[in-house]
Amino acid sequence: MITFILAIVALVLGYVIYGAIVDRIFKPSATFKTPAMRKDADGVDYVPMKWGKVMLIQFISIAGTGPIFGAIAGALWGPVAYLWIIFGCIFAGAVHDYFAGMLSVRNNGSSVSEVVGKYLGKTPRNIMRVFSIVLLVLVGTVFTTTPSMIFDNMIAPGPRTHWYFIALAVIIVYYIIATVTPIHKIIGRIYPAFGILLTFTGVAIFVMLFAGGHMTGAPELELRNFHPNRNVSMLAMVFPFLFITIACGAISGFHATQAPLMARCIRNEKEGRKVFYGSMILEGFIAMIWAAAAMNFFDGGILGLQGALPAPNVVTEVSRGLLGPVIGTVVILGVIFFPITSGDTAFRAARLILADSFKFSQQPIKNRFVLALPIFAIGIALCFIDFGIIWRYFAWSNQTLATIVLWTAAAYLAKTGKNYWIALVPATFMTVVVTSYIIIAPEGFRVPNYAIGLTAGLVTAAALFVTFIYFVAIKQRGTLIEEERQLLDEGSRAD
């Protein structure tokens, strides 16, 4: 119990202290006109909103079921999962989200691929265009199937029924409408309420874990692996599998695709820390609560959790068991809606990345349909592939994209003469994680030797680290200082 309480306190202090440090290093400008505040804002995707509304939309867009399902699965490793949520969220995930958003603001709301291209080069830009579209379609698919699974399980527990396909059809129709509608018409009006609801469900679970006595005798932090399969499967080792499993609650590349949506809506750069860094800390809070609930609600602790999986069943049992049939059902309905708010923004972001890539105006509604419909066709087809396969590829590609964005942030900081270590250290660490994982994992190269996978990750990360230090931190140090100054000057004078 003490470990869990200290973990929650650490997240709060992370925002207050480290978030302020990151913000000070970036140096947001109060006079720089954000994309939403310029005369050429299109009223479709570039719409000014109050920071509280923008933060709640960002929060609900990046969250979905990611911090819930990932934390539930990650709870199998025991209290060590808390450490990854704390350190990952404060020093990697929130830093990643902050720079994904703020660099987009500085570059007229550009999508993640265009930002990567500016600071890393043309080839990375083209790779990111393809990679981010693939990830977004996978995200859209995951956040179409997971709410359908929960809805089906709520009505008829057991094997999949026709309710799953009915929910699937309704969600897809809504996605198409929301993806092509101006952002303030649907997303801007109702998503802040969903953000509040997600926060409420987390607080409710948090309170009832203590009120119901479930945290009494909860396992405290031990630097060991609690996973029930730790002695029979290499895939149950803490590193790198825990770091891939708990993605959205610690660091997620998907967030870099969502940040530009809100970068086109904030009214002042000074709001960036609250919107981007703060929403990631909130997501870490949600992940922490669901990890604790998964570890401590079931008889037998982690062994009981293993028997209760998959995650949709855990959500149903925990919600109704802690909050009763009425409020518990409200929470379950919320968990159905949350991924929908991420799924439609995923497809929306895919449309905008394509629009940025082809310089294709999105003011005419027919242009929005031209880009959106092919994306949906692919997403619908993927809904009929085994969910476990889709989730594993989503998890790895998600963390890989986050790693690339952290390298981009480090390059920006070095080239503008700022402290690049705040991005370089997590970028190097995440390189070890994603490389080791894809070498070992069944969906990767399937190398059966753990030492080989770990060595490959360390060597790759070390090579990139040395390359960065020599070619960027030394040879290109400060090369964009003047360009940055001119950008701020012009942005401050813009109509």
Buried (B, 14 or more C-beta within 10 A) or exposed (E): BEBBEEBBEBBEEBBEEBBEEBBEBBEBBEEBBBBBBBEEBBEBBBBBBEBEBBBBBBBBBBBBBBBBBBBBBBBBBBBBBBBBBBBBBBBBBBBBBBBBBBBBBBBBBBBBBBBBBBBBEEEBBBBBBEBBBBBBBBBBBBBBBBBBBBBBBBEEEEEEEEBBBBBBEBBBEBBBEBBBBBBBEBBBEBBBEBBEBBBEBBEBBBEBBBEBEBBEEBBEBEEEBBBBEBEEEBBBBBBBBBBBBBBBBBBBBBBBBBBBBBBBBBBBBBBBBBBBBBBBBBBBBBBBBBBBBBBBBBEEBBEBBBEBBBBBBBBBBBBBBBBEEEBBBBBBBBBBBBBBBBBBBBBBBBBBBBBBBEEBEBEEEEBBBBBBEEBBEBBBEBBEEEBEEBBBBBBBBBBBBBBBBBBBBBBBBBBBEBBBEBBBBBBBBBBBBBBBBBBBBEEBEEBEEBEBBBBBBBEBBEEBBEEBBEEBBEEBBEEBEEEBEEBBEEBEEBE
